[in-house]
Amino acid sequence: MAAMLISLLTFTLFTLFFLCIQVSVSATVLTLYNKCAHPVWPGIQPSAGKPLLARGGFKLPPNKAHTLRLPALWSGRFWGRHGCSFDATGRGRCATGDCGGSLFCNGIGGTPPATLAEITLGQEQDFYDVSLVDGYNLAISITPSRGSGKCSYAGCVSDLNLMCPVGLQVRSKDNRSVMACKSACFAFNSPRYCCTGSFGNPQSCKPTAYSRIFKTACPKAYSYAYDDPTSIATCTRGNYLVTFCPHHR
Ligand SMILES: *[C@@H]1O[C@H](CO)[C@@H](O)[C@H](O)[C@H]1NC(C)=O
């Protein structure tokens, strides 16, 4: 009788153990990694109706990684804030990518210009891209692992701040460096650059001299609202590594 109980218990434990492995294997793991020489405060904004992760923001020192488990069918965007200072309660501000003056973005997006890593988990396929539609502040790449399908690299590795046209530059307080590069839409707020009004479709909203500068510097990133849809990558059941300053050192 005791032997039977023990073997039943062992069986149950084994079953639970394998169920746990199954569950952890099927969850999507997204790792944020900071290769910049300076700290980055990642911001996370879930799409409408999707759960908030890590309260929407935290500090990531150089050469540190932070791993998140994304719930099934989650979608949202990640960006990097830099030059931040917060008090003990998490109030403060960032030089770029600030989200309402809080360490925890709590659903609020980053103030443009900010490079965005966008991801949508699907039943069959995940979609992801790096977007410069809201401008650029830091280099970001997305590299998938484990998945099947194309699972291509997405990102903007070049330092666009060094190539930013004068009219789009956001300069540091001392005016010595370019901290971020606005999108032409944000800088000039015109239908032609924003693909709004009569330009609100892919036939009439074409690349501009400005979006071409972005595209040339970052061919694997989304440079304007109706950029070539091939800028969106797909992967089935991948895990994702989002790296800030991927080419640093
Ligand atoms: C800041 O620097 C830029 C580039 O050197 C220069 O064109 C601009 O006039 C400067 N602005 C101010 C306010 O000094």
The ligand as a MOL file (V3000), in Angstrom:
LIG
                    3D

  0  0  0     0  0            999 V3000
M  V30 BEGIN CTAB
M  V30 COUNTS 14 14 0 0 0
M  V30 BEGIN ATOM
M  V30 1 C 24.5040 74.9550 -31.3870 0
M  V30 2 O 25.4570 74.2880 -32.2040 0
M  V30 3 C 25.1180 74.2480 -33.5660 0
M  V30 4 C 26.1280 73.3680 -34.3120 0
M  V30 5 O 27.4500 73.6750 -33.9660 0
M  V30 6 C 25.0290 75.6650 -34.1320 0
M  V30 7 O 24.6670 75.6330 -35.4900 0
M  V30 8 C 23.9850 76.4270 -33.3240 0
M  V30 9 O 23.9520 77.7810 -33.7620 0
M  V30 10 C 24.2660 76.3730 -31.8370 0
M  V30 11 N 23.1500 76.9600 -31.1030 0
M  V30 12 C 23.3220 77.7840 -30.0930 0
M  V30 13 C 22.0790 78.2870 -29.4160 0
M  V30 14 O 24.4270 78.1620 -29.7070 0
M  V30 END ATOM
M  V30 BEGIN BOND
M  V30 1 1 1 2
M  V30 2 1 1 10
M  V30 3 1 2 3
M  V30 4 1 3 4
M  V30 5 1 3 6
M  V30 6 1 4 5
M  V30 7 1 6 7
M  V30 8 1 6 8
M  V30 9 1 8 9
M  V30 10 1 8 10
M  V30 11 1 10 11
M  V30 12 1 11 12
M  V30 13 1 12 13
M  V30 14 2 12 14
M  V30 END BOND
M  V30 END CTAB
M  END
